[in-house]
Each structure stands twice: as structure tokens, then as C-alpha cells.
Amino acid sequence: MSADKSAETALRQIKEKRYADKFHLKRGKTIHLLGIAFSSTGHTVQEWKEEVLA
């Protein structure tokens, strides 16, 4: 993911590329998807979003 994109864009990429699938197979585990937006100028976290898969 490139810098200066939204946290929502990051979450969408995680879902589209199905990164969590291999972890979701382990029943009884809670999975937290984190979309994090970084600033290329300030080198800081601009925003983040979390989605919990049970």
C-alpha cells in the first residue's frame, strides 16, 4: 500500500487480496484487520480503521 491513501483503501486491499483467509481457518480465533494510512510528508499515521472478524 502506498502512503497518502486512506485507511478505508487499505482495508479494502486486505479484503480484496484475502490476506486474512489463512488465519480465518483457525476456528476460535478472533482476527483484527487494520487499515492504516501513513503520511509521506510527516512520516506519521494519519488515520486507522479496524474490522474484527470472529
Secondary structure, DSSP 8 states (H G I E B T S, - for coil): --TT--HHHHHHHHHHTTTTHHHHTSTT--EEEEEEEE-TTT-SEEEEEEEEE-
